[in-house]
């Protein structure tokens, strides 16, 4: 990461017998925490973290088994990931409050973290976040044979993925089920960024135009539970908004810390 900020440091933090690699840049409150999507390491935030570090303390990290972090003896479920994050922040001596920016699968982690530790979280910026009901509704858009084919494709892709990413993928169904009791907390400011562009990668995975519309509708359904949430929909980027349109993420955070 190219950054002239003298406060930048890479650290390894013990979270219970294994260490997580984190990059801390900047100073100030609240601490901005980046939570990556499935299988992604901290470098995925390179277009956002250095800019936000001019305004506040920022932390990006590799989840267990990813990047430079140790593997964990625990299953790679959302619940264990939340406790890893809690231990990481505590053992790195980064006191709350935290503003969490989370992509895709990371959105589930951020929501469960906020639910478990509501007094620790001062805001959520969810970047094309995963929705626990999406697979169920995806299946409804396909015949049983088409759905089986899609699942086989995804399983095959996971087998080709690095070990850490594969470990996270193995528990996706359990992860979605674990979100059932996780309520939204209306007092926590929330911004949801949604991509509706069906890009080449999405097509390669067998995503349909109807899936993208479903994705948008599911994100919109959250607004009823968080009445003051802001929803930004973009057609200019695919799933990785923070890479293709990092300014949307940066602006969402800036708006949140100015209020």
N, C-alpha and C positions, 0 to 999 in steps of 0.2 A: 504494500500500500504506500503510495507516495504521499507523504504528509510531513510538513515542516514543524508540526506542533511538537514542542519539546516535552510535552507531558505524555507522549505515547509510550506505552509499555506493554509487552507481551508477558503474560504470567501463566503459571501452572498452579491450579488450586486443588487441594485435596478435598473431595466431597464425600469421603467415607471409605477410604482404602483404594481409591483410584482418582486420578487427576484430570481436570478439564483445562483445556487451553483457552485463554481469553485474551482479548486485546482491549485495553482501556486507553481512551484518548480524550483529552479535555478535562475541564473541571467545572463544578457548579451543580446546582440542583434544578430540577430532579435529575436523577441518573436515567439516561436513555438506554434501554436494553433492547438489543436486536435478537430476534428469535427466527431462525432460518426454516426453510421448508424441508421436506423429507430428503435426507441424504446430502444436504448442502452444508458446507463449512462456512466459517465466518467471512471468508473472502468475498462472498456473494454480496456483502454490504459495502464494498469498496467505493461505490459511487455516492453513497449517502453518509456513512460514518464520518469521514474527514470533514465534511461540510458542517454537520451538526456539532462536531467537536469544538467548533469555534464559539458555540453558545452554551455548552453544557458538558458534563461528564458523560461519556458514552462507553458502552460495553457490548462487544460482539464476542461470541464464543463458539467453539466446536462442541456439539453434544457428544456424549460418550460414544466411542467407536468411530467418530468422524474426524477428519482433519488430523490435528496433532494430539487430540485427546485420547486418553486410555479407553479401552473397552470397559464396559460395566458388567459385573456379575449378575445384574438384575435384567429381567426382560425389558426390551425397549418399548414400553408402553407410555402413554401420555402421563399417567400417574407418576411413574418413576422419573420421567423427564422433568416434571414440575418440581419434584423434591430435589433433583439435581440442581435445578436453577436456583431454588431457594437456598441450598447449601452453598452454591457458588457465590452468590451475592453476599451472604453472611460472612463466609470465610475470606472473601476478598475485601472485607471491611467497607462495603458499599451500602450505606444505610438507606432505607426508603425515605422519600417516595420514589417509585419507578414509573417511567412512562415507557410502555412496551410497544415496540414496532415488530410485527410478526407476519411472516409470509406463509401462506398455504397451510401445511400441517402445523406450523408454528402458531397459527391462529388458535388451534385447539389448546395448545400448551398455554398460550397467553390467557385465554378465557378461563381455563381451569385454575391457573395461578391466581388470577384476580378473584375467583370464587373462593378459593381457600384462604387467600390473604388479602381481603378487601381493603384493609387499611394501608396496605403497602403500595397500592397502584393508583396513580393519579391520572392515567389516561391510557387508551388503547388505540393504536393505528394498525388496522388489520389489512394487509396487502394481499388481495385476491385470496382470502382465507378459505380453508376447507370448511365444508358444511357437513355435519354428521348425517343428514338425511339425503345427501346427494346420490350415493350409490343406489339406495332404495328406489329413488325416483328415476335414476338412469335405467335401471332394470325394467321399469314400467314402459319406457320408450322403445324397448326392444322385444323381440320374440325370445322365448327361452333359449332357443338355439343361438341367437345372436349374442345374448347375454353370456352364455357359456363360452362362446368364442372370445368375447372381449375379456372375460376373466382369465382365460388361458393366456391370452396375449400379455396381460399385465403380470401374471405369474412368471411367464418366460422372461419378461424384461427384468423382473426383480432378481431372477437367478443370475442374470448377466451383470448385475450391479455389484459394486464393492460391498464387502461384508457388512460394514456399518449401516449402509443404506438398506441392505437386505433385511437386517435385523429390525429396522424401523418398519419396513413394509409388512413384515410377517404378522404384525399385530393390528393392522389397520381396522379390521372389523371390530375387534375388542375395543379399540380406541373410540370408534364412533359410538358404540354402545355405552361406553363409560361417560359420555357427555350428557346422557339423559338427565341426571340430577343437577347439572351445572346451569344455574340460573344466571341471566344477565343482571347486572347491577346498574340500574339507571343513573346512580349518582356518579359513575365513572364516565368521563367524557370519552366518546368513541367515534372514530372515523373509519369507514369501510371503503376500501378502494376495490372496484370490480372491473375486470377485463372481460369484454364481450367479443374480442377478436378471435376468430378461429384460425390460428396460425398453423404453420407447417408441422410443428411438433405436436400440436393437438390433433391434427388430422392423422398423423402417423400413429398416434395412440388409439385411433378409432373414435375420436370425439366427433359428435354430430352437431350441426347448427342448433338443433333442438336442445342439446345438452347445455350450450352456452346461454340460451334463453332461460333454461331451468336454473342455471347457476345465478343469473341476475335476479330471478324471482325469489330464490331462496335467500340471497343476501338482503333483498328488499323486505322479506318477511321478518327479518331481525329488527327492522326499524320500529315495528309495532311494540317490541319488547324494550327498546331503548329509544324513547320518543325524541330525545334531543340529539340522537346520533346524526352524523353527517355522512352522506353517501355520494361518492364520486365514481361515475361510470366512464370508462375509457374504451375507445375502439382503436386507439393508436398503439397499443402494446398488447402482447400476449400475457401469459401467466406471470412472467417475471417483470412486473411493472417497475420494480426498483432498479432494474438494469436498463430497460428500454425508455422509461419515463421517470427517472429518479426524482425529477423536480416535483412530481405529484406527492411523493412520500415526504420530501423535504418541506413542501408547503403545508402539508397536513400537520406535521410536527410543529412547525413554526406557529401556525394558527392556534394550536392547542396550548402552547406555552405562553402565548400572548393574552389568553383569556383567564 
